Amino acid sequence: MTRAVAQFKLHQVGLLPSVTGAASDDVAAGLVVSQDPEAGASAKRGDSVLVVVSSGPAAPAPAGGEVAQPIRAPGDDDGDGEHEGD
């Protein structure tokens, strides 16, 4: 179910959707991953329902857990591609 459909259905029965996003390898981006309380649980009109929407798969971590740094030529102290001694 999409975020929009979930929000519409909750509003129809008097519930207040509170939407957040989370990465998911199993659920396509824009679709509901989960909700709390679960579907079918008792709730009163005006109660809030947390709806978690997939943002798609999590970005893979860089190999070795480090962020790559730009390579600078010798003498290029500020990374602009120009030799600073000239």
N, C-alpha and C positions, 0 to 999 in steps of 0.2 A: 504494500500500500504506500502511496506517496505521502509526503508531508502534508500537502494541501488536502487530500482526501481524509487523512487522520484528523486534521484540525476541523474540517467541516463536520465530520461525524461526531466529534466530541462536542462541538458547539450545538449540534442538533439536539443532544440529550442534556444540555445545560451544564456541561463540564468545561473547565478552562484548561486548554492545552498550554504546557510550558515546554518549549522545544529546545533541544540541545543537539549538538552533532558529535559523532564519534567515528573513528576509522573502523572499517570492517572489511576483512578479506572475503567474507561470505555473502554480504548483502550489497547490491549495487548502490552507487551514490544516489541520494535523493529518496531512497526508500526507508521505511521505518524498520529499525533494528529491534527495538523493544519499547515497552511502555510500563510505567509504574503509577498506579496499580495495574496489574495484568488485566487483559480483556476478560469480562465476565465477573470481575470482583465487584463487591458492593461499593457504591459511591453515592454521595448526596449531590443534588443540584448545587453548582457553585464550587464544587471541589476541584482542585487542580490535578491534572494528569501529566506526568513527565513523559514526553515523547522523545526518544533518541533516534535521530535520523543519520543514516550512513553518509560519510563524506568520501566513501570509496576506500580502497586499500591504503594502509599506512605507507608513507614514503620509506623506502629501504634505508637503513643506516649505512653510512659510508664504511667501506672495508676497514677493519681495524679500529672502528669507532672514532676516527679522527676526521676533521674537515680538511679537505685539500686546500693548500695555500698556493697562490700564484707563483710561478717561477720568474725570478728576476735575474737579469743579466748582471754580471759583475759591474759595479759602479753605478747601478740604477738604484739609488737609495730610496726613492719615493714611489717606485712602481709605475712610472709614466712611460717607460720604454726608452728613455733617453739617458745617456751617460752623464752623470752629474759633474764630472771633472772637466767638461769641455765648455 
